[in-house]
Amino acid sequence: MKLPDKRRAIHDAIAEIKDGDTVMIGGFGVPGTPMTLIHALVDHGARNLTLIKNDANEPGMGIDHLLQSGQVARLITTHLGLNCNAIALMNSGKLAVEFNAQGILAERIRAGGAGIGAILSDIGIGTELADGKQVVEMQGKVYVVEPALRADVALIHADRADSFGNLAYVATARNFNPLMATAADCVIAEAERVLPLGQLRADDVHTPGVFVDHLTELGELSKEYAVVRR
Amino acid sequence: MSDVRDRMVARAAREIAPGMVVNLGIGLPTKVVNHLPADFPVCLHTENGLTGIGPTLPPEKADRNLIDAGGAYVSTIPGSAFFDSATSFAIVRSGRLDLTMLGAFEVSAAGDLANWRIPGKFSPGVGGGIELAQKARRVVVLTTHTDRAGNAKLKQECSLPLTARACVSRIFTDMAVIDITAVGFVLVEIAEGVSAADVVAATDAPLVVPDMPLPTF
């Protein structure tokens, strides 16, 4: 037996994304943001997208390109503080933004990936972040219901992969990537290196390849992946 | 950094006990680490997926994949660990975080904290702030005593949207160290050159001043 090869040309993989889709995108700041897949999505041109991403990167980087091209109708996120463009779009009403507490966003995605409908959490109770949310009482405590999140497509950045799509992340580039890789109907991963089967040790796999539909190997990294000099 | 602010940060660093797991919020709190001895036994956590934060690095020495939650390029130390965002907040919400030091727009006499949103002016999103404020075992605040316009940040009630209710135990400012107790704000220590009357005047809520000489910093 041999595990299937999931390598695919990047634009063929991105062509699966349709107008109106919900797209999860990994990354926290630059680390783990799939910059190359994002550019391919800009080229592809799908519109009216809902993005789920921890942050909005910085002006001229990452998902800022999708915001500037007008492809995004809605953004589910935790923090936009480093992207003044995103804040301006939100304030002008051109971009609908739903803020989540960061760990709750992570758990909603984890639940979506695990086939769980919602989580119960006491985070934000007594603040405006809990306003309008369904509340339940369980074992004498009050919780808000946080619905699971799934997406049509997830865009993932990995450090190493094998041709089956087993993925390994590096340093703080892991962040939301392994969670999002479980929570979308179609998972597209870019990897800095794609190794032959057997070269990524089974013990070193962070995301099992069964979650990955399409895999693309990055050539030379663009300058967007580099250290940001602020 | 001005001398008094440096003393305030140095004083806050003494809040960290050996063996603690600590999250230092973005801004002034991250500077606390500069006042810890190099071999001090403490585990620093950052929300984006690292325990065992090492020194901040200049761009030419930085690893493009290794940042803290504020975007600063940091490093690892022997024993560091990386993990995903769900694990990172499991650390926070399960009570493994002994201490967090956060900034503030306002703190109320009941320990309510407002530090994430100024309606109409500043709404970048809460990030991990709510979970840190609500779930760390001890929450202390580092802030200037008044804002740039001279308005008190320590108030009877917060006027801004809350991050979490009744979460703050202690406040370090450039004027004083103040505890939140059942009777409200209590003056604990005072900056050199500042009088108790100065602190009372700069605080927009009753401040209990103990009838004894207070330590200075």
Interface residues (C-beta under 8 A of the other chain):
Chain A: F28 G29 V30 P31 G32 N54 T77 T78 H79 L80 G81 L82 I87 M90 V97 F99 A101 Q102 G103 I104 L105 A106 E107 I109 R110 D122 I123 G124 G126 T127 E128 L129 D159 Y169 V170 A171 T172 A173 R174 N175 F176 N177 P178 L179 Y225 A226 V227 V228 R229 R230
Chain B: T46 E47 N48 G49 L50 P59 A62 D63 R64 N65 L66 I67 D68 A69 G71 Y73 F82 F83 D84 S85 A86 S88 F89 A90 V92 R93 S123 P124 G125 V126 G127 G128 G129 I130 E131 Q134 K135 P161 L162 T163 A164 R165
